[in-house]
Amino acid sequence: MAALALVRHGESTWNARGIWTGWKNPPLSEKGMEEARQAGQLLKDIKFYLAYTSSLIRAKQTLEEIEKVLGINLATFENSALNERDYGNYTGKNKWEIKKELGEEGFKKLRRGWDVPIPNGETLKDVYNRTVPYYESEILPKLKDGKNVLVSAHGNSLRALVKYLDGLSDSDVENLEIATGEVIIYQIDENGKVVSKEIRKS
């Protein structure tokens, strides 16, 4: 049995301003650094073997703060397969202004829908199609070997992983939200199956 800990990065400076970030690379805000440290406190009972992170600084900074709290320096693999959704033409725009333009329902579909296209960007389905194969090829074998793994990533790359791990339908995933700094812990058996799930919040 192995633990898989999924951590959404702490608040970034763009999150704080309500700006769609996607593949842009702003750092954590001061609040985000504290959220990362709080996530570390929530993980103190688990001895990790290695870590995975996206190529974006907010996920890497979150992992660094967690490591400081845990007093460890994990072997870490960085890959853009774990990056946030590419918001295309919406990148850098204010979410709440877009909400006024699209209305409540249109805005929710755009943010949370499974296969809702964005000009020059990705759908959540696209994110799933890069994140899940990476999990299956790189992370799952370590879990099957009984090694505890920490993943520091993003709202949508983690939503894609949770969809896969929980077996959520395309419509169910639209109601899934993962807060900044939130910790989700799965217990995975030697066959790669989910045995249990726990959400930890400070």
C-alpha positions as CSV (number, residue, x, y, z in Angstrom):
1,M,0.0,0.0,0.0
2,A,1.3,3.5,-0.8
3,A,0.1,7.1,-0.3
4,L,-0.4,9.4,-3.2
5,A,-0.7,13.0,-2.0
6,L,-2.1,15.6,-4.5
7,V,-1.5,19.2,-3.5
8,R,-2.8,22.2,-5.4
9,H,-0.3,25.0,-5.4
10,G,-0.9,27.9,-3.0
11,E,-2.4,31.2,-4.2
12,S,-0.3,32.9,-6.9
13,T,-0.1,36.6,-7.4
14,W,-2.5,36.3,-10.4
15,N,-4.9,34.1,-8.4
16,A,-5.1,37.0,-5.9
17,R,-6.1,39.4,-8.6
18,G,-8.7,37.0,-10.2
19,I,-6.6,36.7,-13.4
20,W,-6.6,33.5,-15.6
21,T,-3.1,32.2,-15.4
22,G,-2.9,29.0,-17.4
23,W,0.7,28.5,-18.7
24,K,1.9,32.0,-17.6
25,N,4.4,31.8,-14.7
26,P,3.6,34.2,-11.8
27,P,5.0,33.2,-8.4
28,L,3.1,32.5,-5.2
29,S,1.7,35.4,-3.2
30,E,2.6,35.7,0.5
31,K,-0.7,34.0,1.2
32,G,0.2,31.3,-1.2
33,M,3.5,30.6,0.5
34,E,1.6,30.3,3.8
35,E,-0.9,27.9,2.2
36,A,2.0,25.8,1.0
37,R,3.5,25.6,4.5
38,Q,0.1,24.7,5.9
39,A,-0.1,21.9,3.3
40,G,3.3,20.7,4.6
41,Q,1.9,20.6,8.1
42,L,-1.0,18.4,6.9
43,L,1.5,15.9,5.4
44,K,3.7,15.4,8.4
45,D,2.5,11.9,9.1
46,I,3.6,10.6,5.7
47,K,7.2,9.7,4.7
48,F,7.5,10.4,1.0
49,Y,9.9,8.7,-1.4
50,L,9.8,11.2,-4.3
51,A,7.8,14.1,-5.8
52,Y,6.4,15.2,-9.1
53,T,5.7,18.8,-10.1
54,S,4.6,20.8,-13.2
55,S,7.1,23.0,-14.9
56,L,5.5,26.2,-13.5
57,I,7.0,28.1,-10.7
58,R,3.9,28.2,-8.4
59,A,3.8,24.4,-8.2
60,K,7.6,24.2,-7.7
61,Q,7.5,26.9,-4.9
62,T,4.7,25.0,-3.2
63,L,6.7,21.8,-3.2
64,E,9.8,23.7,-1.9
65,E,7.8,25.1,1.1
66,I,6.3,21.7,1.9
67,E,9.8,20.2,1.9
68,K,11.0,22.9,4.3
69,V,8.2,22.1,6.7
70,L,8.9,18.3,6.4
71,G,12.6,18.8,6.7
72,I,13.4,16.8,3.6
73,N,14.7,17.2,0.1
74,L,12.9,14.8,-2.2
75,A,14.1,13.5,-5.6
76,T,11.7,15.5,-7.8
77,F,10.6,15.0,-11.4
78,E,9.3,18.0,-13.3
79,N,7.0,17.7,-16.3
80,S,4.7,19.9,-18.3
81,A,2.2,17.1,-18.5
82,L,1.2,18.3,-15.0
83,N,0.8,21.9,-16.1
84,E,-2.3,23.9,-15.6
85,R,-4.9,24.1,-18.4
86,D,-3.9,26.5,-21.2
87,Y,-6.5,29.2,-21.2
88,G,-5.6,30.4,-24.6
89,N,-7.2,33.8,-25.5
90,Y,-8.5,34.1,-21.9
91,T,-5.0,34.0,-20.4
92,G,-4.3,37.2,-18.5
93,K,-7.9,38.3,-18.5
94,N,-9.9,39.0,-15.3
95,K,-12.2,36.1,-14.5
96,W,-15.0,38.2,-13.0
97,E,-15.2,40.5,-16.0
98,I,-15.5,37.4,-18.2
99,K,-18.2,36.1,-15.9
100,K,-20.2,39.4,-16.5
101,E,-19.9,38.8,-20.3
102,L,-20.8,35.1,-20.3
103,G,-23.3,35.0,-17.4
104,E,-23.3,32.5,-14.6
105,E,-24.0,29.3,-16.6
106,G,-21.7,30.1,-19.5
107,F,-18.9,31.0,-17.1
108,K,-19.3,27.8,-15.1
109,K,-19.2,25.8,-18.3
110,L,-16.0,27.6,-19.5
111,R,-14.2,27.1,-16.1
112,R,-15.4,23.6,-15.1
113,G,-16.8,21.9,-18.2
114,W,-15.3,18.7,-19.6
115,D,-15.0,19.5,-23.3
116,V,-15.7,23.2,-23.6
117,P,-13.2,24.7,-26.1
118,I,-11.3,28.0,-25.6
119,P,-9.8,29.7,-28.6
120,N,-6.1,28.8,-28.8
121,G,-6.4,26.9,-25.5
122,E,-7.2,23.5,-24.0
123,T,-10.4,21.8,-22.7
124,L,-10.3,19.8,-19.5
125,K,-10.4,16.7,-21.7
126,D,-7.2,17.9,-23.3
127,V,-5.6,18.3,-19.9
128,Y,-6.8,14.8,-18.9
129,N,-5.3,13.3,-22.1
130,R,-1.8,14.5,-21.2
131,T,-2.0,14.2,-17.4
132,V,-3.4,10.7,-17.0
133,P,-1.0,8.9,-19.4
134,Y,1.9,10.6,-17.5
135,Y,0.4,9.4,-14.2
136,E,0.0,5.8,-15.6
137,S,3.5,5.6,-17.0
138,E,5.6,7.5,-14.4
139,I,3.8,7.8,-11.1
140,L,1.7,4.6,-10.9
141,P,4.6,2.2,-11.1
142,K,6.2,3.8,-8.0
143,L,2.9,3.5,-6.1
144,K,2.6,-0.1,-7.1
145,D,6.1,-0.6,-5.6
146,G,4.8,0.7,-2.3
147,K,6.5,4.1,-2.5
148,N,4.7,7.2,-1.2
149,V,4.5,10.0,-3.8
150,L,3.8,13.7,-3.5
151,V,2.4,15.6,-6.5
152,S,2.4,19.4,-6.6
153,A,0.3,20.7,-9.5
154,H,-2.7,22.8,-10.5
155,G,-6.5,23.0,-10.2
156,N,-7.2,21.5,-13.6
157,S,-4.4,19.0,-13.9
158,L,-5.4,17.7,-10.5
159,R,-9.1,17.7,-11.4
160,A,-8.2,15.5,-14.4
161,L,-6.3,13.1,-12.1
162,V,-9.2,13.0,-9.6
163,K,-11.6,12.3,-12.4
164,Y,-9.5,9.3,-13.3
165,L,-8.9,8.1,-9.8
166,D,-12.5,8.5,-8.6
167,G,-14.1,7.3,-11.8
168,L,-16.1,10.5,-12.2
169,S,-18.4,11.0,-15.2
170,D,-17.9,13.9,-17.6
171,S,-20.8,15.8,-15.9
172,D,-19.7,15.0,-12.4
173,V,-16.3,16.5,-12.9
174,E,-17.9,19.9,-13.6
175,N,-18.8,20.1,-9.9
176,L,-15.3,19.3,-8.7
177,E,-13.4,22.2,-7.1
178,I,-9.9,22.0,-5.6
179,A,-8.9,24.9,-3.5
180,T,-5.4,26.5,-3.4
181,G,-3.3,24.6,-0.9
182,E,-5.8,21.7,-0.7
183,V,-4.4,18.3,0.0
184,I,-6.0,15.0,-1.3
185,I,-4.5,11.7,-0.1
186,Y,-5.2,8.4,-1.8
187,Q,-4.1,5.0,-0.6
188,I,-3.2,2.9,-3.6
189,D,-2.7,-0.9,-3.4
190,E,-0.1,-3.0,-5.2
191,N,-2.4,-3.4,-8.2
192,G,-2.7,0.3,-8.6
193,K,-6.3,0.5,-7.3
194,V,-7.6,3.2,-5.0
195,V,-8.4,1.8,-1.6
196,S,-9.3,5.1,0.2
197,K,-9.4,8.9,-0.3
198,E,-9.0,11.7,2.3
199,I,-9.2,15.4,1.8
200,R,-7.2,17.5,4.2
201,K,-7.7,21.2,4.7
202,S,-6.1,23.5,7.2
